[in-house]
């Protein structure tokens, strides 16, 4: 069964919170960490995985991603701090 992930990533100073959706979390975070894709995450050096949720279908994952993206920074911080209060990099957890 395929899994889908909604994830939040940040930069070293935690000044940016990026929300994304993917079906391969390890590959996607690797791309962010190595700045291999042009765009927002490369420009702001977003490569630290701080939160993720797992879904069984893409529709619910996309719906959740949009819900998070539509929320305030304060809501995103609260979401991160519920499961990861120290904002640890979760890269090792998914490898």
Gaussian input, Z-matrix of N, CA and C with variables (Angstrom, degrees):
# hf/3-21g

backbone

0 1
 N
 C     1     B1
 C     2     B2     1     A1
 N     3     B3     2     A2     1     D1
 C     4     B4     3     A3     2     D2
 C     5     B5     4     A4     3     D3
 N     6     B6     5     A5     4     D4
 C     7     B7     6     A6     5     D5
 C     8     B8     7     A7     6     D6
 N     9     B9     8     A8     7     D7
 C    10    B10     9     A9     8     D8
 C    11    B11    10    A10     9     D9
 N    12    B12    11    A11    10    D10
 C    13    B13    12    A12    11    D11
 C    14    B14    13    A13    12    D12
 N    15    B15    14    A14    13    D13
 C    16    B16    15    A15    14    D14
 C    17    B17    16    A16    15    D15
 N    18    B18    17    A17    16    D16
 C    19    B19    18    A18    17    D17
 C    20    B20    19    A19    18    D18
 N    21    B21    20    A20    19    D19
 C    22    B22    21    A21    20    D20
 C    23    B23    22    A22    21    D21
 N    24    B24    23    A23    22    D22
 C    25    B25    24    A24    23    D23
 C    26    B26    25    A25    24    D24
 N    27    B27    26    A26    25    D25
 C    28    B28    27    A27    26    D26
 C    29    B29    28    A28    27    D27
 N    30    B30    29    A29    28    D28
 C    31    B31    30    A30    29    D29
 C    32    B32    31    A31    30    D30
 N    33    B33    32    A32    31    D31
 C    34    B34    33    A33    32    D32
 C    35    B35    34    A34    33    D33
 N    36    B36    35    A35    34    D34
 C    37    B37    36    A36    35    D35
 C    38    B38    37    A37    36    D36
 N    39    B39    38    A38    37    D37
 C    40    B40    39    A39    38    D38
 C    41    B41    40    A40    39    D39
 N    42    B42    41    A41    40    D40
 C    43    B43    42    A42    41    D41
 C    44    B44    43    A43    42    D42
 N    45    B45    44    A44    43    D43
 C    46    B46    45    A45    44    D44
 C    47    B47    46    A46    45    D45
 N    48    B48    47    A47    46    D46
 C    49    B49    48    A48    47    D47
 C    50    B50    49    A49    48    D48
 N    51    B51    50    A50    49    D49
 C    52    B52    51    A51    50    D50
 C    53    B53    52    A52    51    D51
 N    54    B54    53    A53    52    D52
 C    55    B55    54    A54    53    D53
 C    56    B56    55    A55    54    D54
 N    57    B57    56    A56    55    D55
 C    58    B58    57    A57    56    D56
 C    59    B59    58    A58    57    D57
 N    60    B60    59    A59    58    D58
 C    61    B61    60    A60    59    D59
 C    62    B62    61    A61    60    D60
 N    63    B63    62    A62    61    D61
 C    64    B64    63    A63    62    D62
 C    65    B65    64    A64    63    D63
 N    66    B66    65    A65    64    D64
 C    67    B67    66    A66    65    D65
 C    68    B68    67    A67    66    D66
 N    69    B69    68    A68    67    D67
 C    70    B70    69    A69    68    D68
 C    71    B71    70    A70    69    D69
 N    72    B72    71    A71    70    D70
 C    73    B73    72    A72    71    D71
 C    74    B74    73    A73    72    D72
 N    75    B75    74    A74    73    D73
 C    76    B76    75    A75    74    D74
 C    77    B77    76    A76    75    D75
 N    78    B78    77    A77    76    D76
 C    79    B79    78    A78    77    D77
 C    80    B80    79    A79    78    D78
 N    81    B81    80    A80    79    D79
 C    82    B82    81    A81    80    D80
 C    83    B83    82    A82    81    D81
 N    84    B84    83    A83    82    D82
 C    85    B85    84    A84    83    D83
 C    86    B86    85    A85    84    D84
 N    87    B87    86    A86    85    D85
 C    88    B88    87    A87    86    D86
 C    89    B89    88    A88    87    D87
 N    90    B90    89    A89    88    D88
 C    91    B91    90    A90    89    D89
 C    92    B92    91    A91    90    D90
 N    93    B93    92    A92    91    D91
 C    94    B94    93    A93    92    D92
 C    95    B95    94    A94    93    D93
 N    96    B96    95    A95    94    D94
 C    97    B97    96    A96    95    D95
 C    98    B98    97    A97    96    D96
 N    99    B99    98    A98    97    D97
 C   100   B100    99    A99    98    D98
 C   101   B101   100   A100    99    D99
 N   102   B102   101   A101   100   D100
 C   103   B103   102   A102   101   D101
 C   104   B104   103   A103   102   D102
 N   105   B105   104   A104   103   D103
 C   106   B106   105   A105   104   D104
 C   107   B107   106   A106   105   D105
 N   108   B108   107   A107   106   D106
 C   109   B109   108   A108   107   D107
 C   110   B110   109   A109   108   D108
 N   111   B111   110   A110   109   D109
 C   112   B112   111   A111   110   D110
 C   113   B113   112   A112   111   D111
 N   114   B114   113   A113   112   D112
 C   115   B115   114   A114   113   D113
 C   116   B116   115   A115   114   D114
 N   117   B117   116   A116   115   D115
 C   118   B118   117   A117   116   D116
 C   119   B119   118   A118   117   D117
 N   120   B120   119   A119   118   D118
 C   121   B121   120   A120   119   D119
 C   122   B122   121   A121   120   D120
 N   123   B123   122   A122   121   D121
 C   124   B124   123   A123   122   D122
 C   125   B125   124   A124   123   D123
 N   126   B126   125   A125   124   D124
 C   127   B127   126   A126   125   D125
 C   128   B128   127   A127   126   D126
 N   129   B129   128   A128   127   D127
 C   130   B130   129   A129   128   D128
 C   131   B131   130   A130   129   D129
 N   132   B132   131   A131   130   D130
 C   133   B133   132   A132   131   D131
 C   134   B134   133   A133   132   D132
 N   135   B135   134   A134   133   D133
 C   136   B136   135   A135   134   D134
 C   137   B137   136   A136   135   D135
 N   138   B138   137   A137   136   D136
 C   139   B139   138   A138   137   D137
 C   140   B140   139   A139   138   D138
 N   141   B141   140   A140   139   D139
 C   142   B142   141   A141   140   D140
 C   143   B143   142   A142   141   D141
 N   144   B144   143   A143   142   D142
 C   145   B145   144   A144   143   D143
 C   146   B146   145   A145   144   D144
 N   147   B147   146   A146   145   D145
 C   148   B148   147   A147   146   D146
 C   149   B149   148   A148   147   D147
 N   150   B150   149   A149   148   D148
 C   151   B151   150   A150   149   D149
 C   152   B152   151   A151   150   D150
 N   153   B153   152   A152   151   D151
 C   154   B154   153   A153   152   D152
 C   155   B155   154   A154   153   D153
 N   156   B156   155   A155   154   D154
 C   157   B157   156   A156   155   D155
 C   158   B158   157   A157   156   D156
 N   159   B159   158   A158   157   D157
 C   160   B160   159   A159   158   D158
 C   161   B161   160   A160   159   D159
 N   162   B162   161   A161   160   D160
 C   163   B163   162   A162   161   D161
 C   164   B164   163   A163   162   D162
 N   165   B165   164   A164   163   D163
 C   166   B166   165   A165   164   D164
 C   167   B167   166   A166   165   D165
 N   168   B168   167   A167   166   D166
 C   169   B169   168   A168   167   D167
 C   170   B170   169   A169   168   D168
 N   171   B171   170   A170   169   D169
 C   172   B172   171   A171   170   D170
 C   173   B173   172   A172   171   D171
 N   174   B174   173   A173   172   D172
 C   175   B175   174   A174   173   D173
 C   176   B176   175   A175   174   D174
 N   177   B177   176   A176   175   D175
 C   178   B178   177   A177   176   D176
 C   179   B179   178   A178   177   D177
 N   180   B180   179   A179   178   D178
 C   181   B181   180   A180   179   D179
 C   182   B182   181   A181   180   D180
 N   183   B183   182   A182   181   D181
 C   184   B184   183   A183   182   D182
 C   185   B185   184   A184   183   D183
 N   186   B186   185   A185   184   D184
 C   187   B187   186   A186   185   D185
 C   188   B188   187   A187   186   D186
 N   189   B189   188   A188   187   D187
 C   190   B190   189   A189   188   D188
 C   191   B191   190   A190   189   D189
 N   192   B192   191   A191   190   D190
 C   193   B193   192   A192   191   D191
 C   194   B194   193   A193   192   D192
 N   195   B195   194   A194   193   D193
 C   196   B196   195   A195   194   D194
 C   197   B197   196   A196   195   D195
 N   198   B198   197   A197   196   D196
 C   199   B199   198   A198   197   D197
 C   200   B200   199   A199   198   D198
 N   201   B201   200   A200   199   D199
 C   202   B202   201   A201   200   D200
 C   203   B203   202   A202   201   D201
 N   204   B204   203   A203   202   D202
 C   205   B205   204   A204   203   D203
 C   206   B206   205   A205   204   D204
 N   207   B207   206   A206   205   D205
 C   208   B208   207   A207   206   D206
 C   209   B209   208   A208   207   D207
 N   210   B210   209   A209   208   D208
 C   211   B211   210   A210   209   D209
 C   212   B212   211   A211   210   D210
 N   213   B213   212   A212   211   D211
 C   214   B214   213   A213   212   D212
 C   215   B215   214   A214   213   D213
 N   216   B216   215   A215   214   D214
 C   217   B217   216   A216   215   D215
 C   218   B218   217   A217   216   D216
 N   219   B219   218   A218   217   D217
 C   220   B220   219   A219   218   D218
 C   221   B221   220   A220   219   D219
 N   222   B222   221   A221   220   D220
 C   223   B223   222   A222   221   D221
 C   224   B224   223   A223   222   D222
 N   225   B225   224   A224   223   D223
 C   226   B226   225   A225   224   D224
 C   227   B227   226   A226   225   D225
 N   228   B228   227   A227   226   D226
 C   229   B229   228   A228   227   D227
 C   230   B230   229   A229   228   D228
 N   231   B231   230   A230   229   D229
 C   232   B232   231   A231   230   D230
 C   233   B233   232   A232   231   D231
 N   234   B234   233   A233   232   D232
 C   235   B235   234   A234   233   D233
 C   236   B236   235   A235   234   D234
 N   237   B237   236   A236   235   D235
 C   238   B238   237   A237   236   D236
 C   239   B239   238   A238   237   D237
 N   240   B240   239   A239   238   D238
 C   241   B241   240   A240   239   D239
 C   242   B242   241   A241   240   D240
 N   243   B243   242   A242   241   D241
 C   244   B244   243   A243   242   D242
 C   245   B245   244   A244   243   D243
 N   246   B246   245   A245   244   D244
 C   247   B247   246   A246   245   D245
 C   248   B248   247   A247   246   D246
 N   249   B249   248   A248   247   D247
 C   250   B250   249   A249   248   D248
 C   251   B251   250   A250   249   D249
 N   252   B252   251   A251   250   D250
 C   253   B253   252   A252   251   D251
 C   254   B254   253   A253   252   D252
 N   255   B255   254   A254   253   D253
 C   256   B256   255   A255   254   D254
 C   257   B257   256   A256   255   D255
 N   258   B258   257   A257   256   D256
 C   259   B259   258   A258   257   D257
 C   260   B260   259   A259   258   D258
 N   261   B261   260   A260   259   D259
 C   262   B262   261   A261   260   D260
 C   263   B263   262   A262   261   D261
 N   264   B264   263   A263   262   D262
 C   265   B265   264   A264   263   D263
 C   266   B266   265   A265   264   D264
 N   267   B267   266   A266   265   D265
 C   268   B268   267   A267   266   D266
 C   269   B269   268   A268   267   D267
 N   270   B270   269   A269   268   D268
 C   271   B271   270   A270   269   D269
 C   272   B272   271   A271   270   D270
 N   273   B273   272   A272   271   D271
 C   274   B274   273   A273   272   D272
 C   275   B275   274   A274   273   D273
 N   276   B276   275   A275   274   D274
 C   277   B277   276   A276   275   D275
 C   278   B278   277   A277   276   D276
 N   279   B279   278   A278   277   D277
 C   280   B280   279   A279   278   D278
 C   281   B281   280   A280   279   D279
 N   282   B282   281   A281   280   D280
 C   283   B283   282   A282   281   D281
 C   284   B284   283   A283   282   D282

   B1=1.4513
   B2=1.5398
   B3=1.2800
   B4=1.4597
   B5=1.5288
   B6=1.3210
   B7=1.4658
   B8=1.5224
   B9=1.3207
   B10=1.4598
   B11=1.5184
   B12=1.3160
   B13=1.4548
   B14=1.5240
   B15=1.3104
   B16=1.4611
   B17=1.5169
   B18=1.3232
   B19=1.4623
   B20=1.5176
   B21=1.3223
   B22=1.4548
   B23=1.5170
   B24=1.3119
   B25=1.4573
   B26=1.5210
   B27=1.3040
   B28=1.4509
   B29=1.5263
   B30=1.3148
   B31=1.4641
   B32=1.5278
   B33=1.3015
   B34=1.4662
   B35=1.5300
   B36=1.3176
   B37=1.4632
   B38=1.5205
   B39=1.3322
   B40=1.4654
   B41=1.5323
   B42=1.3158
   B43=1.4649
   B44=1.5243
   B45=1.3364
   B46=1.4616
   B47=1.5200
   B48=1.3267
   B49=1.4658
   B50=1.5220
   B51=1.3135
   B52=1.4613
   B53=1.5226
   B54=1.3225
   B55=1.4587
   B56=1.5211
   B57=1.3249
   B58=1.4553
   B59=1.5139
   B60=1.3261
   B61=1.4601
   B62=1.5276
   B63=1.3404
   B64=1.4623
   B65=1.5200
   B66=1.3241
   B67=1.4649
   B68=1.5246
   B69=1.3329
   B70=1.4691
   B71=1.5325
   B72=1.2985
   B73=1.4636
   B74=1.5251
   B75=1.3030
   B76=1.4692
   B77=1.5375
   B78=1.3275
   B79=1.4631
   B80=1.5194
   B81=1.3204
   B82=1.4729
   B83=1.5267
   B84=1.3148
   B85=1.4703
   B86=1.5241
   B87=1.3201
   B88=1.4642
   B89=1.5276
   B90=1.3182
   B91=1.4696
   B92=1.5257
   B93=1.3165
   B94=1.4725
   B95=1.5290
   B96=1.3081
   B97=1.4704
   B98=1.5238
   B99=1.3173
   B100=1.4568
   B101=1.5235
   B102=1.3271
   B103=1.4690
   B104=1.5274
   B105=1.3324
   B106=1.4578
   B107=1.5268
   B108=1.3148
   B109=1.4570
   B110=1.5279
   B111=1.3091
   B112=1.4642
   B113=1.5224
   B114=1.3203
   B115=1.4508
   B116=1.5115
   B117=1.3119
   B118=1.4639
   B119=1.5252
   B120=1.3347
   B121=1.4672
   B122=1.5188
   B123=1.3138
   B124=1.4630
   B125=1.5283
   B126=1.3228
   B127=1.4629
   B128=1.5265
   B129=1.3256
   B130=1.4644
   B131=1.5265
   B132=1.3176
   B133=1.4736
   B134=1.5250
   B135=1.3121
   B136=1.4641
   B137=1.5240
   B138=1.3277
   B139=1.4530
   B140=1.5112
   B141=1.3028
   B142=1.4702
   B143=1.5327
   B144=1.3142
   B145=1.4639
   B146=1.5197
   B147=1.3397
   B148=1.4653
   B149=1.5313
   B150=1.3330
   B151=1.4544
   B152=1.5205
   B153=1.3329
   B154=1.4601
   B155=1.5196
   B156=1.3241
   B157=1.4608
   B158=1.5206
   B159=1.3249
   B160=1.4586
   B161=1.5241
   B162=1.3418
   B163=1.4590
   B164=1.5168
   B165=1.3080
   B166=1.4618
   B167=1.5089
   B168=1.3288
   B169=1.4550
   B170=1.5299
   B171=1.3201
   B172=1.4697
   B173=1.5177
   B174=1.3013
   B175=1.4674
   B176=1.5242
   B177=1.3242
   B178=1.4622
   B179=1.5249
   B180=1.3216
   B181=1.4616
   B182=1.5288
   B183=1.3147
   B184=1.4683
   B185=1.5258
   B186=1.3147
   B187=1.4750
   B188=1.5342
   B189=1.3269
   B190=1.4693
   B191=1.5294
   B192=1.3175
   B193=1.4616
   B194=1.5329
   B195=1.3132
   B196=1.4690
   B197=1.5236
   B198=1.3267
   B199=1.4633
   B200=1.5318
   B201=1.3116
   B202=1.4659
   B203=1.5250
   B204=1.3216
   B205=1.4635
   B206=1.5164
   B207=1.3232
   B208=1.4615
   B209=1.5166
   B210=1.3072
   B211=1.4573
   B212=1.5196
   B213=1.2861
   B214=1.4691
   B215=1.5262
   B216=1.3105
   B217=1.4625
   B218=1.5242
   B219=1.3028
   B220=1.4658
   B221=1.5302
   B222=1.3220
   B223=1.4615
   B224=1.5294
   B225=1.3203
   B226=1.4623
   B227=1.5234
   B228=1.3207
   B229=1.4683
   B230=1.5308
   B231=1.3226
   B232=1.4713
   B233=1.5283
   B234=1.3240
   B235=1.4592
   B236=1.5277
   B237=1.3121
   B238=1.4638
   B239=1.5266
   B240=1.3162
   B241=1.4634
   B242=1.5241
   B243=1.3390
   B244=1.4663
   B245=1.5247
   B246=1.3279
   B247=1.4673
   B248=1.5285
   B249=1.3307
   B250=1.4596
   B251=1.5358
   B252=1.3284
   B253=1.4738
   B254=1.5265
   B255=1.3179
   B256=1.4650
   B257=1.5340
   B258=1.3193
   B259=1.4641
   B260=1.5306
   B261=1.3235
   B262=1.4591
   B263=1.5268
   B264=1.3088
   B265=1.4556
   B266=1.5223
   B267=1.3157
   B268=1.4573
   B269=1.5267
   B270=1.3223
   B271=1.4607
   B272=1.5372
   B273=1.3170
   B274=1.4645
   B275=1.5361
   B276=1.3126
   B277=1.4630
   B278=1.5278
   B279=1.3239
   B280=1.4587
   B281=1.5326
   B282=1.3105
   B283=1.4872
   B284=1.5093
   A1=108.94
   A2=115.68
   A3=121.64
   A4=110.06
   A5=114.95
   A6=120.23
   A7=109.42
   A8=114.50
   A9=122.45
   A10=107.60
   A11=115.49
   A12=121.05
   A13=110.87
   A14=114.82
   A15=121.63
   A16=104.38
   A17=116.18
   A18=118.71
   A19=111.14
   A20=114.22
   A21=121.78
   A22=107.34
   A23=114.92
   A24=121.65
   A25=108.36
   A26=115.63
   A27=120.02
   A28=110.00
   A29=115.40
   A30=121.14
   A31=108.86
   A32=116.48
   A33=121.29
   A34=112.11
   A35=117.77
   A36=121.40
   A37=114.82
   A38=116.33
   A39=122.66
   A40=112.06
   A41=116.92
   A42=120.07
   A43=112.56
   A44=116.40
   A45=122.33
   A46=108.02
   A47=116.48
   A48=121.03
   A49=107.00
   A50=115.46
   A51=122.10
   A52=108.68
   A53=117.00
   A54=122.64
   A55=108.65
   A56=116.16
   A57=120.04
   A58=111.90
   A59=114.99
   A60=122.00
   A61=107.59
   A62=116.00
   A63=120.90
   A64=109.97
   A65=115.66
   A66=119.61
   A67=110.88
   A68=116.45
   A69=121.51
   A70=108.33
   A71=116.16
   A72=121.64
   A73=111.89
   A74=117.44
   A75=121.03
   A76=110.66
   A77=116.40
   A78=120.49
   A79=111.57
   A80=116.78
   A81=120.41
   A82=111.81
   A83=117.05
   A84=119.23
   A85=109.76
   A86=117.28
   A87=120.35
   A88=109.77
   A89=117.00
   A90=121.15
   A91=111.10
   A92=117.03
   A93=120.35
   A94=110.31
   A95=116.44
   A96=121.04
   A97=112.23
   A98=116.62
   A99=121.18
   A100=113.01
   A101=116.76
   A102=122.76
   A103=111.28
   A104=116.20
   A105=120.30
   A106=113.17
   A107=117.75
   A108=121.68
   A109=109.23
   A110=116.16
   A111=120.15
   A112=109.27
   A113=116.58
   A114=120.21
   A115=113.20
   A116=114.15
   A117=123.55
   A118=112.55
   A119=116.76
   A120=119.12
   A121=111.96
   A122=117.60
   A123=120.06
   A124=109.91
   A125=116.44
   A126=121.32
   A127=111.62
   A128=116.90
   A129=121.05
   A130=113.47
   A131=116.86
   A132=122.84
   A133=113.10
   A134=114.60
   A135=121.68
   A136=107.69
   A137=117.25
   A138=120.14
   A139=114.18
   A140=116.68
   A141=121.68
   A142=108.69
   A143=116.56
   A144=121.96
   A145=109.07
   A146=117.07
   A147=119.62
   A148=113.78
   A149=117.71
   A150=120.09
   A151=109.41
   A152=116.37
   A153=119.51
   A154=110.11
   A155=114.49
   A156=123.06
   A157=107.28
   A158=117.19
   A159=122.79
   A160=109.40
   A161=115.56
   A162=121.72
   A163=109.50
   A164=116.09
   A165=121.96
   A166=113.89
   A167=117.66
   A168=119.29
   A169=110.38
   A170=116.50
   A171=119.50
   A172=114.03
   A173=118.30
   A174=120.82
   A175=111.84
   A176=116.58
   A177=119.50
   A178=111.25
   A179=116.84
   A180=119.85
   A181=110.53
   A182=116.94
   A183=120.70
   A184=110.72
   A185=116.48
   A186=120.23
   A187=110.71
   A188=116.50
   A189=120.94
   A190=110.99
   A191=117.08
   A192=120.43
   A193=110.29
   A194=116.72
   A195=120.65
   A196=111.22
   A197=116.34
   A198=120.77
   A199=109.98
   A200=116.77
   A201=120.39
   A202=110.37
   A203=117.27
   A204=120.91
   A205=111.94
   A206=116.74
   A207=121.18
   A208=113.56
   A209=117.04
   A210=121.63
   A211=111.97
   A212=114.69
   A213=121.22
   A214=110.56
   A215=115.12
   A216=119.89
   A217=109.84
   A218=117.35
   A219=121.45
   A220=110.65
   A221=117.70
   A222=120.83
   A223=111.27
   A224=116.82
   A225=120.34
   A226=110.50
   A227=116.86
   A228=120.93
   A229=109.89
   A230=117.24
   A231=121.07
   A232=110.54
   A233=117.06
   A234=121.13
   A235=110.76
   A236=116.57
   A237=121.10
   A238=110.53
   A239=116.31
   A240=120.34
   A241=114.11
   A242=118.18
   A243=119.93
   A244=111.38
   A245=116.53
   A246=119.18
   A247=113.28
   A248=117.28
   A249=120.72
   A250=109.49
   A251=117.31
   A252=120.51
   A253=114.63
   A254=118.62
   A255=121.33
   A256=112.25
   A257=117.32
   A258=123.07
   A259=110.55
   A260=117.04
   A261=121.44
   A262=109.56
   A263=115.86
   A264=121.04
   A265=108.11
   A266=117.54
   A267=122.50
   A268=112.93
   A269=116.81
   A270=121.80
   A271=111.18
   A272=117.69
   A273=121.01
   A274=111.72
   A275=116.32
   A276=120.76
   A277=112.19
   A278=117.61
   A279=120.21
   A280=113.00
   A281=117.22
   A282=120.53
   A283=111.82
   D1=131.08
   D2=-179.52
   D3=-77.24
   D4=143.41
   D5=177.74
   D6=-116.10
   D7=153.17
   D8=179.22
   D9=-126.56
   D10=145.81
   D11=-173.60
   D12=-126.58
   D13=135.26
   D14=168.05
   D15=-107.33
   D16=128.50
   D17=-173.30
   D18=-134.95
   D19=154.90
   D20=173.10
   D21=-119.59
   D22=131.76
   D23=179.41
   D24=-130.10
   D25=157.59
   D26=-177.66
   D27=-141.84
   D28=178.47
   D29=176.35
   D30=-100.89
   D31=-179.02
   D32=-175.34
   D33=-58.19
   D34=-41.80
   D35=-177.13
   D36=-88.07
   D37=1.33
   D38=-179.78
   D39=61.46
   D40=27.03
   D41=-179.19
   D42=-85.27
   D43=-16.35
   D44=-178.94
   D45=-126.74
   D46=138.03
   D47=172.66
   D48=-122.39
   D49=119.96
   D50=-179.58
   D51=-106.30
   D52=134.74
   D53=177.22
   D54=-114.71
   D55=130.86
   D56=-179.89
   D57=-143.16
   D58=170.97
   D59=177.03
   D60=-133.93
   D61=142.20
   D62=-178.32
   D63=-157.67
   D64=162.70
   D65=173.35
   D66=-104.09
   D67=1.32
   D68=177.64
   D69=-141.45
   D70=86.48
   D71=-173.45
   D72=-63.00
   D73=-42.67
   D74=-179.13
   D75=-59.43
   D76=-48.75
   D77=179.62
   D78=-62.20
   D79=-43.58
   D80=-176.28
   D81=-66.56
   D82=-43.42
   D83=179.43
   D84=-68.66
   D85=-35.71
   D86=175.20
   D87=-58.41
   D88=-43.75
   D89=177.71
   D90=-60.82
   D91=-43.98
   D92=178.22
   D93=-62.40
   D94=-47.90
   D95=-176.47
   D96=-61.61
   D97=-32.15
   D98=-177.55
   D99=-100.57
   D100=7.23
   D101=177.57
   D102=49.01
   D103=43.17
   D104=-176.39
   D105=-86.76
   D106=-8.63
   D107=179.18
   D108=-116.66
   D109=131.98
   D110=176.86
   D111=-66.35
   D112=149.89
   D113=173.86
   D114=131.25
   D115=-160.01
   D116=-173.55
   D117=-54.51
   D118=-50.41
   D119=-173.87
   D120=-68.02
   D121=-32.15
   D122=176.22
   D123=-71.16
   D124=-44.65
   D125=-178.46
   D126=-59.79
   D127=-41.89
   D128=-176.39
   D129=-100.90
   D130=9.38
   D131=177.29
   D132=53.85
   D133=48.46
   D134=179.12
   D135=-84.97
   D136=115.18
   D137=-179.00
   D138=-153.24
   D139=6.56
   D140=-177.55
   D141=-104.62
   D142=110.35
   D143=178.70
   D144=-75.55
   D145=121.70
   D146=-177.72
   D147=-118.90
   D148=-12.45
   D149=177.98
   D150=-162.85
   D151=147.05
   D152=172.21
   D153=-156.00
   D154=153.06
   D155=177.50
   D156=-127.51
   D157=147.45
   D158=-176.96
   D159=-110.64
   D160=137.94
   D161=-179.66
   D162=-131.29
   D163=152.65
   D164=179.71
   D165=-89.56
   D166=-12.85
   D167=178.68
   D168=-142.26
   D169=152.15
   D170=-175.08
   D171=-68.05
   D172=-29.82
   D173=-176.65
   D174=-65.03
   D175=-45.30
   D176=178.11
   D177=-68.16
   D178=-35.20
   D179=178.03
   D180=-64.79
   D181=-46.18
   D182=179.47
   D183=-64.51
   D184=-40.19
   D185=177.91
   D186=-61.13
   D187=-42.94
   D188=179.22
   D189=-66.97
   D190=-41.17
   D191=177.77
   D192=-58.25
   D193=-45.93
   D194=179.84
   D195=-64.03
   D196=-38.13
   D197=178.51
   D198=-62.51
   D199=-46.06
   D200=-179.75
   D201=-66.34
   D202=-46.23
   D203=179.99
   D204=-59.62
   D205=-32.98
   D206=-179.47
   D207=-76.98
   D208=-10.78
   D209=-178.54
   D210=-85.86
   D211=168.25
   D212=179.85
   D213=-76.63
   D214=166.04
   D215=174.50
   D216=-59.69
   D217=-39.54
   D218=179.92
   D219=-58.02
   D220=-41.17
   D221=178.69
   D222=-67.68
   D223=-37.44
   D224=178.28
   D225=-66.51
   D226=-42.75
   D227=177.21
   D228=-60.41
   D229=-44.45
   D230=179.59
   D231=-62.02
   D232=-40.45
   D233=178.27
   D234=-61.70
   D235=-45.86
   D236=178.61
   D237=-62.32
   D238=-47.60
   D239=-173.10
   D240=-72.23
   D241=-17.17
   D242=174.48
   D243=-64.07
   D244=-40.94
   D245=-177.17
   D246=-108.00
   D247=-15.39
   D248=-175.49
   D249=-145.01
   D250=68.04
   D251=-173.53
   D252=-60.52
   D253=-24.85
   D254=-179.76
   D255=-92.36
   D256=0.71
   D257=-179.07
   D258=56.92
   D259=41.09
   D260=177.98
   D261=-67.91
   D262=149.71
   D263=175.71
   D264=-75.04
   D265=122.60
   D266=-176.54
   D267=-91.28
   D268=10.74
   D269=-179.31
   D270=-52.17
   D271=-48.08
   D272=-178.00
   D273=-62.23
   D274=-28.85
   D275=-179.26
   D276=-68.68
   D277=-27.76
   D278=-177.08
   D279=-100.46
   D280=-5.70
   D281=-179.73
   D282=-86.96

